[in-house]
């Protein structure tokens, strides 16, 4: 971890943070989810760098050490896709091995649709390719966390009652469970967590301190805009989006996302392969929503095996 380099590039007037490890022309670009940050890929960065790849993990605009957009409420997935193009151009390579988790998987998926010539292969964790707009919140109760996070100002008011470290702790505890986080009518999402609940055993106090410090700097305003309030975006000008590059989907079988209506059948029936024809799917039987942090050895083995095939 001490060997990870921290650099900044300017994209559309914003200073974006890149964490890097390793060297060479074969770049693995990692895209994080929420409430994650570049640091969520720490185990994978070391593994791919040791295997001879150059690992790069940015903080999105408005996350961690990267500058926020001038109007966070107007941030979109299109902005993040444009940032990925700029990052790849900055790195001086034509293609990358692209890896995204959770909402980073959404960005990675649509980047592969729009820019297949810039992607050698694609790995996503926890999120199958789904056409936009994404309306999962419409099939669950009003207290479903996505529905709550989409309401302007509600999550911010909820989170404001706590320091950033506690917010991240609570979300990690909630999202690590196999049940969908749904608040009652008289609850906020943060109220779903008993303050005495310990962290997951694979997530240390030191890890939490890193996340807490980064979100203390950035806050959560942009993170609520993208992904949650940008889920209504249309098809980014696409009429028949498909991912043609080789792709691997890694799913933890204890991930609460499997219980979102339609998700399990969409994946296991093979329907997803209508949109991603060159898709392999790997299941981690005890895996939660945070498989890359919970079971880094297993995830690293899957990623490295896939990269070796497509290098």
N, C-alpha and C positions, 0 to 999 in steps of 0.2 A: 504493500500500500504506500510505503514511503517513496517508492519510485514513480508514482503517478505524477505526471506533469499537469499543471493547470495553466491554460492559455486563454486568451480572449481574442475574438475577432469582431469586426464591425459589420453588421448586416442591417441594411435599411436604417442606418443611424443608431442602431442599438448595439450595445456591447454584449455579446453572447459568450458564455463560459463553456470551455471544452476541457474535459479531463481526458488525458491521453496516457497510454502505456504501450511500450513496444515500438517497433519501427518497421519500415518496409512498405512495399506497394500494395499489399493485401490488407485493406482496411475493413474492420468490422465496426459498424456504426450502431450504437445502442440507443434506443429511444425509451425513456422512462414513462411510467404512468403516474397516478396520483394515489396516495400522498408521497410518491417517491420523488427521486432526484437522481442526478448522475450516480450518486453513491450506491443506489440500489443494485447497480451492476458490478460492484467491487469484486465479487468472486469470479464472475465471468470475464472481466477485464484481465485479471491475472492469468486465468486459464488460457485464453486465446493468445495473449502476449507470449506466454511460455511456449505455445505451439507455433510461434513464428509470425503471428498476425500483429497488425497495429490496431489497438483498441482505442476507440474514441467514443466518449459519452458526454453529450451536451446537457446543460440545463436549458429547458425551453425558455423563451422570452417570458419574463415575469416570474420565473421560478429560480430559487436558489441564488446563485451569484450572477445570473444574467439580468440585464436591464428589463424593466417592465415596458410594455408598449405604451405609447402616449395616451391611448384611450383603451384601457383594459376591457371595458364592457363591450367593445367592438371587435375584440380579438376573435380569430376564426381558425379552423383547421387549415384553411388555405394559407394563412400566415406561417403556420408551422411547416407545411410542405415546402413553401418557398425558402424557409430558413434551412431546411435539409439540403435543398439544391445548393444554396450558398455555402454551406459547410463542406459539401463534397467538392465544390469548385475550389474552395480555400485549401483543401487537403491535397489538391493537385492530382487527383485520380479520376478515371473515367467511370469506374463502378465501385460499389461497396457491397459487402455482405451486410444486409440490413436486418436488425433484430429489434423488435418492439414488444413491450408488455402492457397489457391492459389498454388504456387509452393511447399509449405509445404504439400499440398494435394497430389502432385505427389509422394513425398517421402513417405508419409503415405500410399498411395495406394499400391505402390510397396513393401513397408515393409510388408503390410498385405498379399500380394501374396507370398512373399518369406519366411515369418516367421509367419504363421497363428497361430502357437502355442504360440506366445508371445503377441497376441492381443485378448482382451476380446470383444471389438467391436470397430468400426471405424466411425469417423465423419469427413467429409470433407466439406469445405466451398468454393464455387466458382469454383471448378474444378472436373468434373466427371472423373471417371477412363477412361483413354485413353491409348491404347497400344503405346509403343515406337517403332520407333522414332516419335516424335511429329513434324508435319510439317505445323502447322497452318499458318506460315508466307508465305508459298508457294501459298496461295490462296488470298492474299491481296497485295496491292501496295507496292512498294519498301520502302516507307516511314513509313510503319507499324512499331511501336516501337520495336516489337520483332525482326524484320529483322534488324533494326538499331543496337539494343543492341548486336546482334549476330556477328556483324562485329568487329574483333579485333581492339581495340584502339579507335573506333569511339565514343562510349558512354563515355569512359574515357576523351577524348578530349572535348566533349560536356559538361560534368559535371565539368571539371576543370575550366571553366569560372566562376563558382559560388562556394560559400562555401557549405559544406555538408548540412547545415540546409536549404538552398534555394533549393538544389536539391531535398531533401525529400519533401519540401513544394510543389514544382512544380509537382512532381509525384503524390502526394496525390490529388492535384487539378485535374490533368489529369485523373487519374484512378477512381475518384469519379463520373465522368460523365458517361452518358449512351452511348456516342459515342466512337467508337474505336479510340484510339490515332494514328493518321497517319499524318506524316509531309510531307510537299511539297518537291519537289526535291531540292529547294534552302534553305530549313530549316533544323535545327536540332530539336530533340525532345523537348529540353528545350525551344526552341523558340515558341512552341505552347501555352505557358502560358504568359498571360499579367501580368507584375509584380504587377499591382494594384489589381489583383484578390484575394479576401479574402480566407482564409481557409474554408473548410466545417464547418458548425456550431457545429458539434459534435467533432471537433478536435481543441484543444486549443493551445495557444501559449506555454503553459507549456508542453503539449504533444510534440509539435514540437521541443522544446529545448532538451528534452530527446533523441529523435531520432537523432537530429543534432549532439549532443555530441557523441553518440555511433558511428555514421558513420564518424564523424571527426576522431575518433580513428582508425576505421577499413578500411576506404576508400571503394571504390566500385569495386575494381578489381576482388576479389573472387566472389562477387555477380553477376557480369556479366558472369563469367565462369559457375557458377552453380546458377541459372538455365539455363540462355539463351543459352550459347554456348555448353551446354551439352545435349540439346534437341535432338541431332542426335544419342544419345546412342541407341544401339539395345536393344533387349528384356531381357537384363541382364541374358542371358542363358536360357530364358523361351520360350517354344514353344506354349503353350496355356494358357496364364496367366488369372487367374480368382481370384476374391476375394470371399471367401466362408464365412468369418465371417460376423456377422450382421453389416450393414452399414447404415449410414444416410448421405444424401447429402443435404446441405442447399444452396439454390441459391437466390440471390437478383435479382428480376425481372428487375431492372434498371442497373444491372451489364453489362458493355460493352461486357463482354465475351459472352453473349447471341447472340451478333451480329456477332461473328466470324463464318464464313461460316460452316454450318453443326452442330454447337453446340446445338442450341435450338431444332432442330429436333432429334438429337441423344438422348437428355435427355427426351423430352416430348413424343417421339414415343415409349419409353421403350426399345430402342436398347441397352442402357447402361446396362440394367438388364441381357443381355446375358452374360456379363462379371462379373456382381455383382448381383447374383440372389437374395440375401437377402437384397436388397436395399430399403430403404424408402427415399422419396424425399419431402422436405419442401420448399415452395416458400415464400419469403418475398416480398410483392408487391411493396414496396417503396425502397427496399434494393439495395444498390450500391455494388461495388466491395469490400467494407470494412464493411460488415454487422456486424461483431462482435464488431466493434468500433462505428458504426453508430447507431445500435439498440441492445445494449448489453442485455437489459431485455428480448427481444424476443428470441435472440440467446441463452441466458442462459437457458431460459425455455425449449427450444427445446433440448439442450444438456442434461440438468439434467433429463428431462423426458426419454430420450433415455438411459442414463446411469443407471437410476433406473430399467428400464426393463431388462437390461442385466447385472446387478450386481449379 
